[in-house]
């Protein structure tokens, strides 16, 4: 399998957030900045670091496919199980979101460019 080496920059994450959450560029940049403040140079963080308000944003990003959540269970000395939750940047989906061609830039369908008389059924004389 090909190793994924996607560098998540502020610009790349801003475009991915803007496209997936359908928000204005200024808001997308603000959200991307908040996200990168948590992750820094890592692609995984522990859930305990995330503020309650930002956790709502993380769940939105999870639903949009830009974040993944994982957990592990560890056994405490007392014999109880303790679950630790993590958030992880979905690097592949961020790359896909930023590599997608925006709808405005997509080619116009060939039929839309035909003149109106191309659709008439005139009889031959």
C-alpha positions, 0 to 999 in steps of 0.5 A, a space after each residue: 500500500 502506498 504511504 500517505 504523506 499529506 502535509 496538512 497546512 493551514 491553507 490545505 485544511 482551510 480549503 478542506 473545511 470550507 468545502 466539507 462544511 460549506 462555510 465561507 473562507 474566513 470562517 473556514 480559516 478560523 476553524 482550520 486555525 483552531 484545529 491546527 492549534 490542537 494538533 500542532 505537528 502531530 496527526 493524533 491527539 488525546 480527547 482530554 485536550 479538547 475544549 467542550 465547545 471545540 469537541 462539538 466542532 470535532 464531531 462535525 468534522 468527524 461527520 464530514 470525514 475530516 477527522 477520525 476517532 479511536 479509543 483504547 482500553 487499558 487496565 488500571 492497577 485497581 483492576 478497572 478498565 479505563 477507556 482513552 479516546 483519541 482524535 486523528 486527522 483523516 489525511 487521505 480525506 483532507 487530501 481528497 477534499 483539497 484535490 477535488 475540482 470545485 463545482 464552479 470550475 467544472 466543465 460546462 456540459 456540452 449540451 448546454 453550449 449548443 445554440 437553441 436552433 440545434 434542438 429544433 426538428 426542422 424538416 428537410 425541403 
